[in-house]
Amino acid sequence: MSADPAATAAQAVRICAADDLVDGGAGVRRAARLGGGDAVVFFVRYEGRAYGYLNRCAHVPMELDWAEGQFFESSGLYLMCATHGAIYAPDTGKCVGGPCRGGRLRPVQVEERDTPEGRAVFWLPDGELHPATL
Protein backbone atom coordinates (compact mmCIF):
# COMPACT_ATOMS: atom_id res chain seq x y z
CA MET A 1 0.00 0.00 0.00
CA SER A 2 1.51 3.36 -0.99
CA ALA A 3 1.48 6.47 1.16
CA ASP A 4 -1.03 9.23 0.46
CA PRO A 5 1.01 11.97 -1.31
CA ALA A 6 -0.87 14.75 0.51
CA ALA A 7 -0.08 13.19 3.90
CA THR A 8 3.52 12.53 2.86
CA ALA A 9 3.98 16.18 1.88
CA ALA A 10 3.40 17.29 5.47
CA GLN A 11 6.18 15.07 6.88
CA ALA A 12 9.78 16.28 6.92
CA VAL A 13 12.27 13.52 6.12
CA ARG A 14 15.68 13.53 7.80
CA ILE A 15 18.35 13.13 5.12
CA CYS A 16 21.65 13.34 6.99
CA ALA A 17 23.64 15.19 9.62
CA ALA A 18 24.37 18.73 8.40
CA ASP A 19 28.12 18.03 8.59
CA ASP A 20 27.74 15.15 6.12
CA LEU A 21 27.27 17.68 3.30
CA VAL A 22 30.48 19.56 2.50
CA ASP A 23 30.64 22.56 0.13
CA GLY A 24 31.25 21.23 -3.37
CA GLY A 25 31.60 17.69 -2.05
CA ALA A 26 29.70 14.45 -2.33
CA GLY A 27 25.93 14.54 -2.22
CA VAL A 28 23.38 12.28 -0.57
CA ARG A 29 20.84 10.37 -2.69
CA ARG A 30 17.36 9.20 -1.63
CA ALA A 31 14.83 7.02 -3.43
CA ALA A 32 11.66 8.88 -4.33
CA ARG A 33 8.39 8.57 -6.21
CA LEU A 34 7.34 11.05 -8.90
CA GLY A 35 3.93 10.75 -10.53
CA GLY A 36 3.69 7.07 -9.64
CA GLY A 37 7.17 6.22 -11.00
CA ASP A 38 10.52 5.60 -9.36
CA ALA A 39 12.89 8.55 -9.04
CA VAL A 40 15.91 9.70 -7.04
CA VAL A 41 16.48 13.04 -5.32
CA PHE A 42 19.83 14.36 -4.15
CA PHE A 43 21.14 16.84 -1.62
CA VAL A 44 24.36 18.86 -1.77
CA ARG A 45 25.94 21.83 -0.02
CA TYR A 46 27.04 24.96 -1.84
CA GLU A 47 28.31 28.18 -0.23
CA GLY A 48 27.24 26.94 3.19
CA ARG A 49 23.65 26.10 2.27
CA ALA A 50 21.99 22.73 1.59
CA TYR A 51 20.12 22.28 -1.71
CA GLY A 52 18.09 19.40 -3.11
CA TYR A 53 17.00 18.41 -6.61
CA LEU A 54 15.37 15.62 -8.55
CA ASN A 55 18.26 13.59 -9.96
CA ARG A 56 17.23 14.07 -13.57
CA CYS A 57 19.03 16.14 -16.21
CA ALA A 58 16.93 18.84 -17.91
CA HIS A 59 18.37 17.79 -21.30
CA VAL A 60 17.70 14.04 -21.24
CA PRO A 61 15.94 12.43 -18.25
CA MET A 62 19.02 10.61 -16.93
CA GLU A 63 20.64 10.78 -13.49
CA LEU A 64 23.38 13.37 -13.11
CA ASP A 65 25.97 11.72 -10.86
CA TRP A 66 28.96 10.10 -12.55
CA ALA A 67 29.53 7.91 -9.50
CA GLU A 68 27.01 7.54 -6.70
CA GLY A 69 26.77 10.88 -4.88
CA GLN A 70 29.25 12.67 -7.17
CA PHE A 71 27.32 15.63 -8.62
CA PHE A 72 29.88 18.44 -8.68
CA GLU A 73 32.42 18.86 -11.45
CA SER A 74 36.10 19.04 -10.41
CA SER A 75 36.08 22.68 -9.25
CA GLY A 76 33.14 22.10 -6.90
CA LEU A 77 31.37 25.15 -8.36
CA TYR A 78 28.81 23.49 -10.64
CA LEU A 79 26.63 20.41 -10.72
CA MET A 80 27.35 18.41 -13.85
CA CYS A 81 25.48 15.76 -15.80
CA ALA A 82 27.85 12.86 -16.40
CA THR A 83 26.08 11.84 -19.60
CA HIS A 84 26.20 14.98 -21.78
CA GLY A 85 28.18 17.50 -19.71
CA ALA A 86 25.32 19.88 -18.94
CA ILE A 87 26.30 22.14 -16.02
CA TYR A 88 23.95 23.65 -13.46
CA ALA A 89 24.24 26.40 -10.85
CA PRO A 90 23.96 24.58 -7.49
CA ASP A 91 21.99 27.38 -5.85
CA THR A 92 19.28 27.71 -8.52
CA GLY A 93 19.40 24.50 -10.54
CA LYS A 94 19.53 26.59 -13.71
CA CYS A 95 21.51 25.13 -16.61
CA VAL A 96 24.39 27.48 -17.35
CA GLY A 97 26.18 25.46 -20.00
CA GLY A 98 25.87 22.50 -22.30
CA PRO A 99 22.92 21.05 -24.18
CA CYS A 100 20.23 22.11 -21.70
CA ARG A 101 21.02 25.85 -21.62
CA GLY A 102 18.07 27.69 -20.08
CA GLY A 103 16.55 24.56 -18.55
CA ARG A 104 16.67 23.81 -14.88
CA LEU A 105 16.68 21.00 -12.38
CA ARG A 106 13.50 20.38 -10.42
CA PRO A 107 14.16 21.60 -6.85
CA VAL A 108 13.03 19.92 -3.66
CA GLN A 109 12.48 21.91 -0.49
CA VAL A 110 15.32 21.57 2.00
CA GLU A 111 15.60 22.80 5.55
CA GLU A 112 18.30 22.54 8.20
CA ARG A 113 17.14 22.05 11.78
CA ASP A 114 18.62 21.52 15.20
CA THR A 115 17.79 18.07 16.57
CA PRO A 116 18.74 16.27 19.79
CA GLU A 117 21.48 14.50 17.75
CA GLY A 118 22.78 17.78 16.32
CA ARG A 119 22.04 19.88 13.26
CA ALA A 120 20.49 17.90 10.38
CA VAL A 121 19.28 18.32 6.79
CA PHE A 122 15.61 17.60 6.10
CA TRP A 123 13.61 17.19 2.89
CA LEU A 124 10.11 18.67 2.93
CA PRO A 125 8.35 16.60 0.23
CA ASP A 126 5.52 17.93 -1.87
CA GLY A 127 2.46 16.10 -3.14
CA GLU A 128 4.05 15.22 -6.48
CA LEU A 129 7.57 14.18 -5.42
CA HIS A 130 7.89 12.26 -2.19
CA PRO A 131 10.00 9.53 -0.52
CA ALA A 132 9.70 6.03 -1.95
CA THR A 133 9.13 4.74 1.60
CA LEU A 134 8.62 6.41 4.92
Secondary structure, DSSP 4 states (H G I P E B T S, - for coil): -PPPHHHHHTS-EEEEEGGGS-BTS--EEEEEEETTEEEEEEEEEETTEEEEEES--SSSS----SSTT--B-TTSSSEE-TTT--EE-TTT-BEEESTTTT-BPPEEEEEEEEETTEEEEEEE--SSEEES--
